[in-house]
Amino acid sequence: MGGAKIFVLQMKDLVRIGVIILLGLALLIMALIVFLPERRNEAEPTHVPSTRSTRYIPGTYVSTIILHDIPVEVRVTVSENEILAVYLSNLDDVQRIFYPLIEPRMHDLAEEILRYQSAYIQPSTDYPVTTALLHQAVMEALSLATNVEYVGR
């Protein structure tokens, strides 16, 4: 006699099944986002060659940071093709006392910038606030040397 079988589901079972399906779909979508390679627009070039023969406008460029209500200058000296020096100027004794890390961090940052001849580096994360402040000031000064506006703030 193969009559019709009746299958009864309670509402809590339906809700439980729906939640499991939604969680499964969410996990699948997240896995696809994480593990699939990022697609690039093939029309965009990966490297734009410079039309200028020089990278920098030679000179010394200054960016100012305020420490303990007193301005301190971050100076970057460049030639046409390289960064020559990165240093602090007019740092007084009060600032040295209240900001003891400023000079050592500037020295380390300057070494990295001079080694790689670029401020587009990943600076050390030992003292992130001090390093970020100095790195931003160097970027601003170099933006003047390249005649390109830096929009880091």
N, C-alpha and C positions, 0 to 999 in steps of 0.2 A: 504494500500500500504506500507508497512514497508520497505522502501528503506534504503540504507546505510546512516548512519549519519556521517557527517564529523566533526571532532573535531580539532580545530586549536589552537595550542599553540605557543606563541611567544617566542623567544629566552630568553628574560628577565624572563619570567615565568619559563622556564626550569632551568635557573641558580638559581633563587630564591628557587625552590623546591630542587635542588641539595645541596645548602648551608644548608637548613633546615635539610635535611637528614643527612648530615655530622656532623652538630652540635649535632643532636640527638644521633648519634652513639658515638661521642666523650664524651658526657655527660654520656651515658650508660656505656662506658668503664671506665671512671673515677669513677663512682659510684661503679662498681664492684671492682675496685682496692682498693677503700677506705673501703668498707663495708664487703668484704669477708675476712675471717680470713686468716692469713698468714700460708702457708703450710710449714711444717717442714719435713726435710729429716729424716725419721724414723730410718735410719741406724746410725745417729749421736747420741751419748749419750748426755743427757742433763747435766750430772754431771760426771766428771772423778775423781774417788777417787785417792787420793795421795798415791803413793807407798812408800814415805818417812815417817818416824815417826815424823819428825820435819818440821815446816814450814819455819823457818829462820835459818840462820847461826848466832849464837850469836855474838854481837859486836855493835860498833857504826859506822855508815856509813854516808858519807859526799857527798853532792851535792853542787856545787858552783853556785851562781847567781851573776851577776855584777850589782851593784847599784852605780851610779855616778862614774864610772870607778874604783870602788874598789870592790874586791870580798868579798862576804858574804857567809858563810857556813850555809847550812841547814843540821842539824845533826839529824839522826834517830838512836835511841838505841833500840835494840831488844834482846830478849832472844830466846830460841828455839821455844816457842809457842806464844809469845805475843810481841806487840810493847810497849816498856816501856816509851819512851820519844821522843818528836819531838820538836826541838827548833832551834833558830838562834844563831850563834856564830860570834864573831868579827864584830859586827855591831857598827860603830863608830858614833860620834855626828853629823858629816856632813850628813851621811845617815839618821839618825833619823830626822834631820831637813827637808831634801828634800823628804823623804818618811815617813811621819808621820803615815801612815796606815799599814806599814809593820809589826810592832810588834803586834798590836791588831789583825790583820788578821791572823798572824801566831799562836797567842794564840787560836783564835777561831777554826782554822783549826786543830791544835794539839788536842784540846778537842774532836772534832768530830772523829778524827782518833783513839784516845785512847778509846773513848766510844765504837766505832764499831769494833775496832781492825782490821781495814782495811783502806787502802788509796783509795780503790775503792768505794768512796762515791760521792754524789752529793753535792759539796761544796756550801756555801751560794753565792748568786748572788748580794750581796750588793755592792761589789767592785770587779767586774769580772776580771779586768786585774791583779790586785795585787794578788787576790786569785788564779787565774790560774797560775801565775808565781810560787807562793809558792807550790801549789799542784803538779805541774810538777816536781819541785825540790824534793819534798818528794817521789814522784813515782820513780824518778831516784835513790834516795838513797835506797829505799826499793827493787828495782830491784837488787841492789848489794847484799842485804841481802838474797835474795832468789836465787841468782846466775842465774837470768833470765834477759836477755837484755830487757830494756824498750825502745820502739820505739815511743815515744810520740812526737818527734820533727819532 
